[in-house]
Amino acid sequence: MKDGRVLIDELHSDWENTTRPMDKGWYGTMSVYNYYSLTEWLKHYYQVDINTNRTLSSDLLGDYDILIIKCPTNPFNKSEVDAVVNFVAEGGGLYLIGDHTNVFGMNYCLNQIADNFGIHFNFDSTYDYPTGNLSVYRSSILPHPIVQHVSEFSFLTSCTLNAPLQAENVIIGYGLLNRFGTYSTPYFFRETWNTPDVEVGYFLQTVALKYGKGRVVAFTDSTVFSNFAMFMDGYPNFTLGTMEYLNRENLFPYLNALFWIASLAAAAFSFYLLRRENRFKILLTFLVIGLFSFSIAAPTFTTLNEFYYPLPLPQTDFSRVCFVQSYSDFDITPQPSVTPLYKQFDTFFIWTQRVGFVPSVEETLKDAVAKGDVVVIINPVKTFSLEDKRLISRYLENGGNLILMDSVLNQDSTANQLLGFLYGDALKLQVVTSPHTLRIGNSTGGQNISILDPYLAIIGSGLTYSVLDDVNRTFVVVKEYGEGRVIVVVDSYSFSNAVMGGSFTVPDETQRAVYEA
């Protein structure tokens, strides 16, 4: 294990910037289409520096264990390439991050370095076949150490890789369609699908390689580490898995060669026996031995990888906000979604990063409570188990924070199950109606019709704090519980994408008020 000194090269890159803070004053596409959140988050685990003004040299790289070259748009000179190759040979870890279709020339620049290791970033893009949608990697048997803690990984359009035989396949995309790019469109995507050079099959999307004493990882979809996606899906665990893999030297670089020699010798001996002995008995013996060996080797090597490549613990504290999926009815995903906008909350999720939180979506309440300084449940629709109600009670008593968001649109709400367990009748939600007059007619006449406007009301006492809307309805309340507190919001709709807009939105005056809330 090395010391985890990381250098991110910014000098050669005009894309996915790492230096401008993502805060409450900067909005729009570029505010979330950068690596600021990734960089600040990595600083909690490693010593991270950013190179903005020095050419890559042996003197510079000698002070670091891992070099990240992401989205280069400016070429490298020969002395820089030589310095990087020597850095890896002497035990350094190199992380190369590219993207689809040679967009902005980044894959061309990466190949100046990658080709020295036998790795090549192709100038294409990948999609799921036959749907044409973005592809998704799902964990399989015997995963590479980098992805052993990643159950699912949603690509946002990758390129493909070529790699030498001795390389380690980290992610192979099965059933993919790949198309080469074109320089005639802004982001180098083709406008037509059915062309003779379109290929279908399985393609390499992430690869690792041992070179001398060091290691190289090549990855093909830079977009997934942008602020608007970084903490969704399997991206955080993939990032930490990659960093831990690169933060090691190769103690026995000749072992793979020895295994190859041993396997070739075993194959030659097998053919020799097949020529001289009873073929059926020999084949049956090899089959039994092979199955037995695999049944032992598979769990053994999986256990060894988990032991030698655990996810690192943060070296400094940071605040986490965990969104609970199992009880909630929301959609938070980096990929395009057909879910109704009032159920999409990815803009709200991303906004927490602007005030210094690290958000995550946790499948279970148990995981959220274990990790989160704040736990968020949105539009609860699942019956709360007694075990989980007790779990959240203990969490709050010990100083935890719960944000419970609901809406009058949520007709299957189970919010009162949890509030009743915590507070009895001292805090609950209730649908009430407010009369309004609706005018129907035209300039020559009309009539007034009385209608009832339903809304979700907060009924409670002993509240620490409350917020009223513009018609004096209680919109938000805060109530203490043990050392912790519960925040109840009865208009989750206002925090959905239907009101807050998408992650690239520049907020208008109304949206800005919600953002500030």
C-alpha positions, 0 to 999 in steps of 0.5 A: 500500500502506498501513501495515497498522494494524488495529482490531478492534471488540469494543465492539459484539460479544458473539460470537467474542471476541478477548481471552481466551487459548486455553490449557491451562486453559480447555476447552469450546465457548467456548474454541474458539468465539472469535477469539483465535487469529485475532487473535494470528496477525494480529499477526504480519503487521500492527499490531492493536489491539482496541477495547473501550471507545470508540465509533467516531469519525473521531478513533479511526478516523483512526489505522487503515488497516483496520477489522474489524467482526465479529459485532456484537450491539449496534447502531451509532448514527448518528454511528458509521455516519457515521464508518465511511462517511467512514473508507472514503471517505477511503481506509480498508478495512472488513471486515464479518463476518456469519453465517447467519439473522441469528443474535444480530441480527448481520446487522441490526447489520451492515446499519446500515453495509453498506446505505450501500454498497449491500450487504445481509446477508440473514437466511438460510442456505445449503446445497449442493443437492441433498445438503443438506450444507454448501457448498464453494467451489473455485477457478475461472478468473480468481479475485478477488485475495482468493481467488487463493491459495485452492484450496478453502474449506469454508463452515460455513453462510453467509448470502447477500448483495445487492450493487450492480452495480459490486461485485466478486463474490469468492465466488459459490456455485453450486447452493445452496439457501437458507432464511430463518431463524426466531426460534423456534429457538436459532440461528435455523435452521428445523426444516423444509426444504420451504417455499414460500420456499426458493430454489435457484440461485447466491448471493453469499457474499463481495463486495468494493466500492470506495467513494471512496478505500477498500474494503469486503469483506463476508463471510457465515460468521463460524464459519470463523475460530473457533479450532477452524477458523481454520488449516484449509482455505483460511481462512488464505490467504483472511484474508491475501488479504482483509487485503491487498486492504483494505490499499490505496487506490484510486489510479484510482477512475474506471477502472471507469467508463471501461471501462464506457463503452468497452464500451458504445461498442464494443457500439453500434459493433458494432450499427451495423456489423451494420446496414450490413455483411455480418453473417456476416463482422462476427460472425465477426470479432468472435468471432475478436477476442473469443476472441483478446482473452480468451486474452491478457487472462485470463493477463495479469490473473491474472499482474497480480493475483498480482504486485500481491496477493502473500500478505504475509510475517510481520513477527515469527517464530512457530512452525509445526507442519505435518501432512503429508496425502500420506503420512498416513492422517488426517482433519482438517477443519472440516466434520462428518466420517463418517471413523472417530473413530480417524482424526480428529485435528482436536482434536489439531491444534487443541490445538497452538494452546494451546501457541503453535503455528500448525498447518496441513495441507500436502498435500506433504512438500516444503511441510511442510518448507519451512514447518514448525518441526515436521513431523507424519506420522500413520499413514503408509500411502504408500511414501516416495520416495527424494527425500522421504526425502532431503528429510526427512534434510536438514531434520533435519540443519538442525535440523528436528523430525519427529513420526512417529505410528503405531498397531498398527491401521495395517496398511499402515504405511510408517513403517519405510521412513523410520526405516530410511533415517534410522537403519538398524536403530538404530530401527524399529517392530515388532508384538509380542504379549503374553499375557493371560488372559481369564476366560469364564463366570458366577458358577457357573463358568467357564474361563480362556483365554489370548489374545495382545494385539498392540501396536506396539513401538519397537525401538532404541538410542541414544535421547535420551529415552523414555516408558513406558506403565503396563505398561512398554512404550515409548510415545514415544521421542526420537532425535537426527538431525543438529541436529534430532530425531525423536519416534516415538509408537506409539499414535496412537489415543490422540491421535485424537478417539476418545480426545481427544474433539471440539474442544468437549470438556471433558476428563475425568481420562483425557483430560487426561492425554493432553492434557498428554502 
